[in-house]
Amino acid sequence: MSEPDDRTTAPPNPPENSSAVPSASSGDLRGIVAMVAAVGFFSLMDALLKTLTVHYPAMQVAALRGWAALPLVALYALWRGEVPRLLKVRWPLHLLRGGLNVAMLALFAFAIRELALAEAYTLFFIAPLLITALSTVVLREKVRAAHWMAIALGMVGVLVALRPNQEAFFTLGALAVLAAAGCYAVSAITGRLLTRTDSSASLVFWTTTLLALGAGTLAWPQWVGVAQAHWPLVAGLAVTGFAGQLAITEAFRHGQASVVAPFEYTALAWGMGLDWVLWQTVPGYSTLLGGAIIIGSGLYLVRQERTQTVVPP
């Protein structure tokens, strides 16, 4: 729910981060599809995180997510033939992004232990607004009124659907979610900058590796042995975390940050679908109405991207 090769000589083929689509608008549509997939994987991961944080410290859960996915990421880099180029990256931005991701995941894991998912998601959904605002300053993206409208409508849909407990907004868990959303927004913008020079494999590899090393180091003093019954959940973290990281890397590679960010709101639709499929929970009227508003805002933005060419950054 985003992407070094040697730039001193012209490569025989177009570099990975060059446009492979006829227009910026079609690139944004590809980014939107990738973002929706990423949010789906991360929604599954959130359910696993919430289950594990009942039994283990939040930082350890973040470390488990990184270490479990690392073998998959290494195999992916090997398959892509990226191993020789993994060290030729923009280290300052990768290290910044790694630190942000450790903080974001640990803060969010702590928050969903303290808050209901409804409250946590409502607060975290400030991230698309932050990403869009940052994209205008850092990435120099041209943000059309349609993008701001989609974000505003999506946020209204979230509030209608989740009807969060207002008292929960004034807790330590709420502050943790807001901090996590800020970390995620800056990480997303940093990832977008990195996609201009670095490959998808390098972004996914170093994001996962730095998460495993950073969170693992911080969690080690209070490490709790993982029960045998929980290893399948850890394996689920590996798959969903890897797939989600790959998808979100592609989303920010191909689409403008201000365009793909509003599709973070589809987490609500994924949550409703998972509730129905896994637990046969039928959503209430307000949830369906809020979901309809979110879907409508997303379809509106997709239509805008199909009928107009986005001004590139």
N, C-alpha and C positions, 0 to 999 in steps of 0.2 A: 504494500500500500503503500529506478533511477540509475553510475557507469564509470596502459599509457603507452602509448607506443611512442617510438622514436619519431619526433616531429622534425628532425633535422633534414630528412630526405623525404621526397614524395613517395608514399606507399603505392604499391602496384594496384591496390583496390581502394575505393573510398573508405576512409576511417569509419569506425563503428559509430561515432557520434555525429557523423554527417547526416544530412537529411536523406532518407531513402524513400521519401514520399513526395508527391508532386507539390504539396503546399503545406504551409504551417498549420492550416486548419485540419487537414487529414492527419498530420502528426499529432495534433491535440486529441483527435478522436481515438487514435491508438493509445495515447497516454491515458485517456479516460477509461478505456476498457481495462488497461493494466491496473489502474487505481482501484476499480471496482473489485477486480480479482484479489488485489493485495488486501483490501479491507476485509474481504471474506476470509482469507487465511488468518489475518490478525484477529478477527472476531473469534475464530476457533481457538487461537492461541490464548486469547483473554480468558476464555472459559477454563482452559487448562491451568493458566496462571492463578486464577482465583481458587481453584481446587487445591493447588500445591501450596499456596501461601497460608493455608490453614495449618499446615504441618511443618513448614520450613520458613526461615527468615527471608524477607523480601529480596535482600541482596543475593542470597544463595539461589533463589529461584531465577533471578536474572542471570547468574553465572551458569546454572544448569541449561538455560535456554541457549546460551552461547556455546558451551562445550558440546552439547548434544548435536547442534547443527554443524559444528566445525568439520566433521568427516564428510558430510554432504557437500559443503562448500569447497573443500579441498578437491574432491572428485570432480566437481563442476569446473573449477579452474583448470584441472588437468585435462578434462575433456575439451575445454575451449582452447587449449594450447597456450594458456596465459601465464603459466608458472614462471618462465624466464623473465616476464615483464612485471611481475608483482612488486618488485622493489623500485621500479621506475614510476613512482607516483608522486603526487603533491603531498608530501608528508605533513606539513602544517595543517592542511585542511582535513586530512584523514585522522590525525590525532585529535583535532578539535571535535570532529564528528564522532569519533570513538568515545571520547569523554562525555559528550552530550547523550549518546545512546545509553551508556551505563547509568547515568543519572536519571534519564527519562524512564527506563524500564524499572529501575529500583523504586523510584518514586511512585510509578503507577501501580506496581505490585503491592506496595505498602498501602496505597489509597484504596484499592479494591478490596483489601482486607478490612478496611475501616468503613467503607461506604457501600451502599447498594450500587450495582452496575448502572442503574438509571441515573443516579446522582453523578457518578464518576464520568459517564459518557457525556452528560449534559455539560459539565465543566470542561471536559477535554475537547469538546467540539468548538471551543474558541480557537483551536489551532488553524482551521482553514482561513479565518479572518486574519490571524497573525501572519500566516504564510503569504496571503495576498498582499497585505500591507508591506511586508518585507520585500516582496518581489518587485514592488515599484521602486524601492530605494536601492536595494543591493543588485538586482538583476536588470534594472531599468526596463522592466516589462510595461507594455501599454495595457492597462487594465480597463476594459470597457465597462460601461454601466451594467451590461448584462451579467458580468461576473459578480459585481457587488450585489446585484439583485438576487442572483442565485444563492449567494452566501446568506443573505438576509432571510430569504424565504426558507432555506434549509434550516436555519437556526430556529425560526418560528415553528417549523415542523417538529424539530427535536423537543422544544418546550411543550408543544401540544401533546405529543406522543408520550413523553416520559413523565410529565407532571411531577417534577422532582420536589422532594421535601426541602423547603427553603431553609430550614434549620440546619440541614446537612452542609449548607454552603459556608457556614461559619465554624468549621472544624479543622483540625490538623490534616485530616484526610483530604479536605477540599483544597487546602493550600498546596498539598503534595500534587494533586491533579493539575492545578494551574501551573505549577512549576514544571511538571512533566510536559504539559502542552507547549510551554515556552521552549523547552529543550527540543521537543519534536519539530517545532516550526523552524528553529535555527538550523537543526540538523537537515531538514528537508531543503532549505535554501543552500546550505553547504553542499549537499549532494547534487543539486542542480548545477552548481558551479563546477563540481568535479566531473560531471558528465561531459563537459566541454573538452576535457583532455584525457580522462581516464576511462578504462573499459568497464563494462558491467561486472565482469568477473572480479576485477580488482576492488571495486566498491563493495561487492557482497563479501568477498574474502576478508578484507581488512575491517569491515564493520563487525562481522561475526568474531574475528580473531581478537580484536581490541575489546569487544564486549566480554568474551570469555576470560581474557587475561585481567582486565580491569575489575570486573565484578568478582571474579574468582579470588583475586588478591584481597579485596575488601571483605569478602565473605568468609575467608579461611579461618579467622580466629573464632568464629561462632558456627562453624560448619556442623551440620547434623547429618548423620548417616542416612542415606536414602533407603527407604523400605522397599523390599522386593515388589510389593504390590503397586508401587508408584512408578516403576521403571517404564511401563507402557505409556503413562502420562508424559514422562520425560521424552520418550521417543516421539510422541505426538507434538511436543514442543519443537523438537528438531525439524520435523517435516513442515509444520505450519510456519515456523519462524523462517526457515530457509526459503520456502516458496513465497511467503509474503515479502521478504526482503528483496528477492529477485524481481518480483512483480512491481514493487514500489520504486525500485531503481529504474526499471524500464518506463514507468509512468512519468517520472520527472526527467528522464532522458528525452522522451519523444514529445511531451506536452509542456506547455508553459505552466509554471507553478500556479499562477492565478487561475488557470483553467481547470487543472486536475484537482486542486485542493478542495473545492466544494463537494467532491464525490466521497470525501471522508464521511459525509452524512449517511452514506449507504450502509454504514455499520448498523444503523437501526433496522434496516430491512433485513440484513443478514441475521441480526439477533432474533427478529420475529420469525424468520424462516427456520432457524435452528430450534427455537422453542417449539414450533409446531411439529417439526420432523422428529426431534429427539425426545421431547417430553409431552407431545400432543397438547400443548398449551395454546388455546385460541386467544389471540390478542383482543383487547377491549376496543370499544368504539373510538376512544381518544387516540389509542395507538394506531389504529387503522387510518384515522383522519390525519394524524401527524405524518405517518408513512406516505400517504397520498400527496401531502404537500411537498415532502422531500423528493419523492419520485417526480412530481410535476416540475419542481425547480431544476432537477437534473435533466429531464427531457427538454426543458426550455433552453438550457445551456447547450445541450447536444445539437438542438435545432439551429441555434445561433452559430455554432462552429461549422455546421454543414452548409449554411447559407452565406456566411461571411468569412473572409480571410482574416485571421488574426495578425495584427501587426507584430512582427518578430521583435524580440528584445534587442 
